[in-house]
Amino acid sequence: MTPWGPLLAGTLLLGVAACGPKEPATPQVDPPVCGNPTGAGVPARQRPEVSGLSQCGPTEDFTPINSYQGEFADVVQDTEDAVVLIDGRCTGTLIEASAGPVVLTAGHCVGLGDRSLLVFNFEDAPDGDPLVTEGVVIEQALEPDYALIQLDVLPEVTPVLLTTRASERLAIIQHPRGRHKVIAEGGYLDSCNQLVYYTDLDTLVGSSGAGVLNRQGHLLGVHTDGDCDKNGHGNNRGWTAAAIVEASPYLQSADIADR
C-alpha cells in the first residue's frame, strides 16, 4: 500500500462516522383545513378561476359515467341525469327547490342576467337523448361562490336534493375540460367557515360548479376551488349547500331536504 493508502482509508472511516446513517425523509403533512378563521392554517379565500387545475395525485382518476361500477354505483344513476354542461366550460346540477327546480353552479362561471347554453346527457354511450336548452342566471355571487339558472325547458329528470350531511366518501359528477360526463371519488376532510373540504378527488377546468355528493347521492356543496397537486398533497373545496341556501333569496331553508 502506498503512503497515501492509510490516510485515505482513515479519512473515509472518519467521514462515515461523522455523517452516520441517513435519517429517513420526513413525510410532508398537509396542515389542517379548519381552525381559527384568522389563523395561518386556514387557506385564504382568493378569487377563483375557471382555468384552475386540480389533479390530486399522479393520475386523473375519472370514470365515464355510464361505465362506472364503483362505490356510488347504487345512487349515481339516479343522480347523474341532473348534471349538466354549462356554456361548454362549467358544470351544474339541477336541484330541487320549493319555488321550482333550478340549475346550481359556481358564481365565477356566469354573470347575473346571462343567458347560458346548457346540455344534459352529454356522455359516452349516452343512456338518453341529449337535451340542449338555454336558461337565465337569476342569482350570482362570489362569496358564497354560487349561481342559479332558471331553464327555458326542464328536462325529464329527477332534481337532486340538498343536504347538510357529510359522509366519509364523496363523489363529484362533472364535465372536466368540457368533455363527456365523468365521476371521481375522494375522502371527506372537514367542513367549516361555510366550506367543505375533500381530498384525492380530481377536478379540472370545467369541473367548477359541479355538485359535491354524499354517499346518498345528495348535494352537500358546490365545487369551486382546487389546491391538490400531482404528488397527492393538498385538497379541493367548495361552498356548502347550507351557505348557499342562507345567501339565496330564491332557495328556502326547507329546500335542504336531508339534514
C-alpha positions in Angstrom: 0.0 0.0 0.0 1.3 3.5 -0.9 1.8 6.0 1.9 -1.5 7.6 0.8 -3.4 4.4 1.4 -3.8 4.5 5.2 -4.5 8.3 5.1 -7.3 7.8 2.5 -8.8 4.9 4.4 -8.8 6.8 7.7 -10.4 9.8 6.0 -13.2 7.6 4.6 -13.9 6.0 8.0 -13.9 9.4 9.7 -16.4 10.7 7.1 -18.7 7.7 7.7 -18.5 8.1 11.5 -19.2 11.9 11.2 -22.2 11.6 8.9 -23.8 8.5 10.3 -26.7 6.7 8.8 -29.1 8.9 6.8 -32.3 9.9 8.6 -35.5 8.8 6.8 -37.2 11.6 4.9 -40.0 13.3 6.9 -43.2 12.8 5.0 -45.0 16.0 4.1 -48.1 16.6 6.2 -50.8 18.9 5.0 -51.9 21.5 7.6 -55.4 21.1 9.0 -58.0 22.7 6.8 -60.2 24.0 9.6 -59.3 26.2 12.6 -59.4 29.8 13.7 -60.7 31.7 10.7 -57.9 34.2 11.1 -55.2 31.6 11.8 -52.4 30.6 9.5 -53.9 27.1 8.9 -56.9 28.4 7.1 -56.4 28.9 3.3 -57.0 32.5 2.1 -60.2 32.9 0.0 -58.9 34.1 -3.3 -61.0 34.9 -6.4 -61.4 31.5 -8.1 -60.5 31.0 -11.7 -62.4 28.9 -14.2 -59.0 27.9 -15.7 -57.7 26.4 -12.4 -56.4 22.8 -12.4 -56.5 20.4 -9.6 -55.3 16.8 -10.2 -54.9 15.1 -6.9 -52.1 12.5 -7.3 -50.2 11.3 -10.3 -53.2 10.1 -12.4 -56.5 11.5 -13.4 -59.0 9.2 -11.7 -62.1 9.9 -13.8 -64.6 7.2 -14.9 -67.1 7.7 -17.7 -70.4 7.9 -16.0 -72.1 5.0 -18.0 -69.3 2.6 -17.3 -68.9 3.4 -13.6 -69.2 0.4 -11.2 -67.7 2.0 -8.0 -68.8 2.6 -4.5 -71.6 5.1 -5.5 -73.0 2.9 -8.3 -76.2 2.3 -6.3 -77.1 6.0 -6.3 -75.2 7.6 -9.2 -77.7 6.6 -12.0 -80.5 8.4 -10.1 -78.3 11.5 -9.8 -76.2 11.8 -12.9 -79.1 12.7 -15.3 -79.4 16.0 -13.4 -75.8 17.0 -14.1 -75.4 19.5 -17.0 -72.6 21.1 -19.1 -72.9 24.9 -19.0 -71.6 27.0 -21.9 -69.0 24.3 -22.7 -66.8 25.3 -19.7 -68.5 24.6 -16.4 -70.7 22.0 -14.7 -74.0 22.4 -12.9 -76.7 20.3 -11.2 -80.5 20.6 -11.5 -81.6 20.8 -7.8 -85.0 20.5 -6.1 -86.4 23.8 -4.8 -89.7 24.9 -3.3 -90.0 27.6 -6.0 -89.2 25.2 -8.8 -86.1 23.3 -9.9 -83.1 25.4 -10.9 -79.5 24.6 -12.0 -77.0 25.3 -9.3 -73.4 26.1 -10.4 -70.4 28.3 -9.4 -70.8 32.0 -9.4 -67.5 32.5 -11.2 -68.8 30.6 -14.2 -71.5 33.1 -15.2 -72.8 36.6 -14.7 -76.1 37.8 -13.3 -78.6 38.1 -16.1 -76.6 36.0 -18.6 -78.3 33.6 -20.9 -76.4 30.3 -20.7 -76.5 27.2 -23.0 -77.0 24.0 -21.1 -76.5 20.4 -22.4 -77.9 17.5 -20.5 -76.9 13.9 -21.1 -73.6 14.8 -22.8 -71.9 11.4 -22.2 -70.0 8.5 -23.6 -72.6 5.8 -24.6 -75.5 8.2 -23.6 -78.4 6.5 -21.9 -80.9 9.0 -23.1 -81.4 11.8 -25.7 -79.3 14.9 -25.2 -81.3 18.0 -24.2 -79.9 21.4 -25.3 -81.7 24.3 -23.7 -81.0 27.8 -22.5 -81.5 29.5 -19.2 -81.2 32.8 -17.5 -78.9 33.4 -14.4 -81.3 34.7 -11.7 -78.7 34.8 -8.9 -75.0 35.1 -8.9 -72.3 35.8 -6.2 -68.7 35.0 -5.4 -69.0 34.7 -1.6 -70.6 32.2 -1.4 -69.5 31.3 -4.9 -72.7 30.2 -6.5 -75.3 30.9 -9.2 -78.8 29.8 -10.0 -80.0 29.3 -13.6 -83.7 29.1 -14.5 -84.2 26.9 -17.5 -86.3 27.6 -20.6 -87.1 23.9 -20.8 -87.0 21.5 -17.9 -85.5 18.0 -18.7 -87.5 14.9 -17.7 -85.0 14.1 -14.9 -85.3 14.0 -11.1 -83.7 17.0 -9.4 -81.1 16.4 -6.8 -81.8 17.0 -3.1 -79.7 19.4 -1.0 -78.1 18.1 2.3 -76.0 19.1 5.2 -75.0 15.5 6.0 -71.4 14.6 5.1 -70.2 11.1 4.5 -66.7 9.6 4.8 -66.6 9.3 1.0 -67.7 11.9 -1.5 -68.2 12.0 -5.3 -68.3 14.7 -8.0 -70.1 14.1 -11.3 -68.5 16.6 -13.7 -67.5 17.7 -17.2 -63.7 18.3 -16.9 -62.4 20.4 -19.8 -65.9 20.3 -21.2 -65.6 16.6 -22.0 -68.2 13.9 -21.6 -69.6 13.4 -18.1 -67.4 11.5 -15.7 -67.3 10.8 -12.0 -64.5 11.0 -9.4 -64.4 9.9 -5.8 -62.5 11.0 -2.8 -62.4 11.4 1.0 -64.3 14.0 3.1 -61.8 16.1 5.2 -63.8 18.6 7.1 -66.4 21.4 6.9 -66.1 24.9 8.5 -66.5 28.6 7.7 -69.2 27.6 5.1 -66.7 25.5 3.1 -66.5 21.7 2.6 -63.0 20.2 2.1 -62.2 16.9 0.4 -59.1 15.1 -0.7 -57.9 12.8 -3.5 -60.9 13.9 -5.6 -59.8 15.0 -9.0 -61.2 18.1 -10.8 -60.0 20.0 -13.8 -61.0 23.0 -15.9 -64.8 22.6 -16.5 -65.4 21.0 -13.1 -66.3 24.3 -11.4 -69.9 24.3 -10.3 -70.3 20.5 -10.0 -72.2 19.2 -7.1 -70.2 17.6 -4.2 -72.3 14.5 -3.4 -72.5 12.5 -0.2 -72.9 8.7 -0.1 -76.7 9.0 -0.5 -76.3 11.0 -3.8 -77.5 14.3 -2.2 -75.7 17.6 -2.9 -73.6 18.7 0.1 -71.8 21.5 -1.7 -70.7 23.1 -4.9 -67.1 22.6 -6.1 -65.3 25.9 -6.6 -61.6 25.7 -5.8 -58.7 23.2 -6.1 -55.4 23.1 -4.3 -54.4 19.5 -4.9 -51.1 18.6 -6.7 -49.7 15.7 -8.6 -47.8 14.5 -5.5 -51.1 13.9 -3.7 -50.8 16.8 -1.3 -53.4 19.5 -0.7 -57.2 19.4 -1.0 -60.1 20.7 -3.0 -63.0 22.6 -1.6 -66.4 24.1 -2.3 -69.2 26.1 -0.7 -71.7 24.2 1.4 -75.3 23.9 0.3 -76.3 25.4 3.7 -74.2 28.5 3.0 -75.8 28.9 -0.5 -79.3 28.5 0.8 -78.7 31.0 3.6 -77.5 33.6 1.0 -80.1 32.9 -1.7 -83.4 34.8 -1.9 -84.8 32.0 -4.2 -83.9 29.0 -2.1 -85.5 28.3 1.2 -84.4 26.5 4.4 -86.9 23.8 3.6 -85.1 23.1 0.4 -82.4 21.3 2.4 -84.4 18.1 2.4 -81.7 15.9 4.1 -80.3 17.3 7.2 
